[in-house]
Amino acid sequence: KAGQICYDHALEKRHLERKFKQAIHSYKAAGRPSSQTIGASLTTLQATLPDLVTDYLQEYPLTDIKLLTGKTHEIVSMVKDNKVDIGIVASQINATSLHCEPLFDDHLCLVLPSGHPLIDQAEITMRDLDELPMILFSKGTWYRILMDELFNRYTIFPNVQMEIDSFEAIIRLVSTCKTATLLPKSYLREDLIQNNELVLRQLHELEQTKRTTSLIYSDHSADNA
């Protein structure tokens, strides 16, 4: 099973790399720039951008990569104002003068620490999250908005013990404090799960919380390519 998970992750990573390069081609059809300023939302920065940049630099090592971070609406503004060449956000953007190239779909997963009572439960539903001690992403971020919408839809009131804006800190505290969390599947690599002795449980409702990570750029950026 572990081998299959690793194999599936490798396939997903290769597909994502190919999609990223295709999107970059759409942006820079005239040739590769020697410098690239990327704007990325915090969640995207932690979950997917490191692999994308690593793969890109392996093929185009002379590219000078610069990075600016912010919330999704701030990244959109940076692209519109030409403060960055491209933006990568965990959303599909429909805005005048912006091009949006979808990269991949993502959804939330329930993450449990070793020994958690829900691990041995045959079926977990949204009702099981009611009053469940949890560590969640900080308010105001896209993933937290997604979570709150989900809780409101099913009238769920989890016992939110901490709100943190770092995936890495959440993972560590879930293991230490023995609490549950919700995190995007794209971040949950097999080595991360095993090293922190975590267990993933899939819920049908969570699989419906799909978000599309996209690459965005402006008409002005494309004209200057």
C-alpha positions as CSV (number, residue, x, y, z in Angstrom):
1,K,0.0,0.0,0.0
2,A,2.8,2.4,0.9
3,G,4.5,1.6,-2.4
4,Q,1.3,2.4,-4.3
5,I,0.9,5.7,-2.5
6,C,4.4,6.7,-3.4
7,Y,3.9,5.6,-7.0
8,D,0.6,7.6,-7.2
9,H,2.4,10.7,-5.7
10,A,5.2,10.4,-8.3
11,L,2.6,10.3,-11.1
12,E,0.8,13.3,-9.6
13,K,4.1,15.2,-9.3
14,R,5.0,14.5,-12.9
15,H,1.6,15.5,-14.1
16,L,1.8,18.8,-12.1
17,E,5.3,19.5,-13.5
18,R,4.0,19.1,-17.0
19,K,1.0,21.3,-16.4
20,F,3.2,24.0,-14.9
21,K,5.6,24.0,-17.8
22,Q,2.6,24.1,-20.3
23,A,1.2,27.1,-18.4
24,I,4.6,28.9,-18.4
25,H,4.7,28.2,-22.2
26,S,1.4,29.9,-22.5
27,Y,2.8,32.9,-20.7
28,K,6.2,33.1,-22.3
29,A,5.6,31.8,-25.8
30,A,8.4,33.9,-27.2
31,G,11.2,32.4,-25.0
32,R,12.4,31.8,-21.5
33,P,13.1,34.9,-19.4
34,S,16.4,35.2,-17.5
35,S,14.4,36.5,-14.5
36,Q,11.0,35.5,-13.2
37,T,9.2,37.2,-10.3
38,I,6.5,34.9,-8.9
39,G,3.7,35.9,-6.5
40,A,2.3,33.0,-4.5
41,S,-0.3,32.7,-1.7
42,L,1.0,31.4,1.5
43,T,-0.8,28.1,1.2
44,T,0.5,27.5,-2.3
45,L,4.0,28.5,-1.2
46,Q,4.0,25.8,1.4
47,A,2.1,23.1,-0.4
48,T,3.2,23.1,-4.1
49,L,5.5,25.9,-5.1
50,P,8.8,24.4,-3.9
51,D,8.5,21.3,-6.1
52,L,7.4,23.4,-9.1
53,V,10.3,25.8,-8.7
54,T,12.8,23.0,-8.2
55,D,11.6,21.2,-11.3
56,Y,11.7,24.4,-13.4
57,L,15.2,25.3,-12.3
58,Q,16.5,21.8,-13.1
59,E,15.5,22.4,-16.7
60,Y,16.3,26.1,-16.8
61,P,19.1,26.6,-14.3
62,L,20.0,30.2,-15.4
63,T,16.6,31.6,-14.5
64,D,16.7,34.1,-11.6
65,I,13.7,33.3,-9.5
66,K,12.3,36.0,-7.2
67,L,9.3,35.4,-4.9
68,L,6.7,37.6,-3.3
69,T,4.0,36.2,-1.0
70,G,0.6,37.4,0.1
71,K,-3.1,36.4,0.3
72,T,-4.8,35.4,-2.9
73,H,-6.4,38.8,-3.5
74,E,-3.1,40.5,-2.9
75,I,-1.4,38.2,-5.5
76,V,-4.1,39.1,-8.0
77,S,-3.4,42.8,-7.4
78,M,0.3,42.2,-7.8
79,V,-0.2,40.6,-11.2
80,K,-2.6,43.3,-12.3
81,D,-0.1,46.0,-11.2
82,N,2.8,44.1,-12.9
83,K,4.7,43.8,-9.6
84,V,5.1,40.1,-10.4
85,D,5.4,38.3,-13.7
86,I,3.1,35.4,-12.7
87,G,1.0,34.4,-9.8
88,I,0.2,31.0,-8.4
89,V,-2.9,30.8,-6.2
90,A,-5.2,28.1,-4.8
91,S,-8.2,29.4,-6.8
92,Q,-9.5,30.0,-10.3
93,I,-9.5,33.7,-11.1
94,N,-11.9,35.4,-13.4
95,A,-10.8,39.0,-13.8
96,T,-10.5,41.4,-16.7
97,S,-7.1,41.5,-18.4
98,L,-5.9,38.4,-16.5
99,H,-5.2,35.0,-18.0
100,C,-5.8,31.9,-15.7
101,E,-4.2,28.6,-16.5
102,P,-5.5,25.7,-14.2
103,L,-2.7,23.5,-12.8
104,F,-4.5,20.9,-10.6
105,D,-7.4,20.2,-8.4
106,D,-7.0,19.7,-4.6
107,H,-9.2,18.8,-1.7
108,L,-9.1,18.7,2.1
109,C,-8.2,15.6,4.1
110,L,-8.8,14.7,7.7
111,V,-5.4,14.2,9.4
112,L,-5.2,12.3,12.7
113,P,-2.3,11.7,15.0
114,S,-1.2,8.2,16.0
115,G,-3.5,6.8,18.7
116,H,-6.5,9.1,17.9
117,P,-9.8,7.4,18.7
118,L,-11.2,8.1,15.2
119,I,-8.5,6.0,13.5
120,D,-10.2,2.7,14.3
121,Q,-13.7,3.9,13.5
122,A,-15.0,2.1,10.5
123,E,-16.7,5.2,9.0
124,I,-16.2,8.8,9.7
125,T,-18.8,11.4,8.9
126,M,-19.0,15.2,9.2
127,R,-20.9,14.7,12.5
128,D,-17.8,13.2,14.0
129,L,-16.1,16.6,13.6
130,D,-18.6,18.4,15.8
131,E,-16.9,19.5,19.0
132,L,-13.7,17.6,17.9
133,P,-10.5,19.2,19.2
134,M,-8.8,20.6,16.1
135,I,-5.9,22.8,14.9
136,L,-7.0,24.8,11.9
137,F,-5.4,27.3,9.5
138,S,-5.7,31.0,10.4
139,K,-8.9,32.9,9.5
140,G,-8.9,34.9,6.3
141,T,-7.0,32.4,4.2
142,W,-8.7,30.6,1.3
143,Y,-8.4,27.1,3.0
144,R,-9.9,28.4,6.2
145,I,-12.7,30.1,4.4
146,L,-13.3,26.7,2.6
147,M,-13.3,25.0,6.0
148,D,-15.7,27.4,7.6
149,E,-18.1,27.2,4.6
150,L,-18.0,23.4,5.1
151,F,-18.7,23.6,8.8
152,N,-21.6,26.0,8.3
153,R,-23.1,23.8,5.5
154,Y,-23.3,20.8,7.9
155,T,-23.8,22.8,11.1
156,I,-20.6,21.6,12.6
157,F,-18.8,23.3,15.5
158,P,-15.3,21.9,16.0
159,N,-13.4,22.7,19.2
160,V,-10.8,24.9,17.6
161,Q,-7.8,24.9,20.0
162,M,-5.3,26.7,17.8
163,E,-5.2,28.7,14.6
164,I,-1.9,28.8,12.8
165,D,-0.8,30.0,9.3
166,S,2.0,27.4,8.8
167,F,1.3,23.9,7.5
168,E,4.6,22.7,9.0
169,A,3.7,24.0,12.5
170,I,0.2,22.4,12.3
171,I,1.7,19.0,11.4
172,R,4.1,19.2,14.4
173,L,1.4,20.3,16.8
174,V,-1.1,17.7,15.6
175,S,1.5,15.0,16.5
176,T,2.4,16.7,19.8
177,C,-1.1,17.7,21.0
178,K,-2.9,14.6,19.7
179,T,-5.5,16.7,17.9
180,A,-7.0,16.5,14.4
181,T,-6.7,18.9,11.5
182,L,-7.8,19.4,7.9
183,L,-5.1,20.0,5.3
184,P,-5.0,20.0,1.5
185,K,-4.0,16.7,-0.1
186,S,-1.3,18.3,-2.2
187,Y,0.7,19.1,1.0
188,L,0.4,15.6,2.5
189,R,3.4,13.8,1.1
190,E,4.0,10.2,2.2
191,D,7.3,10.9,3.9
192,L,5.6,13.8,5.9
193,I,2.9,11.4,7.0
194,Q,5.2,8.6,8.0
195,N,7.8,10.8,9.8
196,N,5.1,12.4,11.9
197,E,3.1,9.2,12.5
198,L,0.0,10.6,11.0
199,V,-3.1,8.9,9.6
200,L,-5.2,10.2,6.7
201,R,-9.0,9.6,6.6
202,Q,-11.1,10.4,3.6
203,L,-14.6,11.8,4.0
204,H,-16.9,12.1,1.0
205,E,-17.8,15.6,2.0
206,L,-14.2,16.7,2.1
207,E,-13.5,15.2,-1.3
208,Q,-16.2,17.6,-2.6
209,T,-14.2,20.6,-1.3
210,K,-12.2,20.8,-4.6
211,R,-10.1,23.9,-5.2
212,T,-8.1,24.5,-8.4
213,T,-4.6,25.8,-8.1
214,S,-3.9,28.1,-11.0
215,L,-1.2,30.2,-12.7
216,I,-2.3,33.7,-13.5
217,Y,-0.7,36.5,-15.6
218,S,-1.7,39.8,-17.2
219,D,-2.1,40.9,-20.8
220,H,0.7,43.3,-20.2
221,S,3.0,40.6,-18.9
222,A,2.3,38.4,-21.9
223,D,2.9,41.3,-24.3
224,N,6.3,41.8,-22.7
225,A,7.3,38.2,-22.9
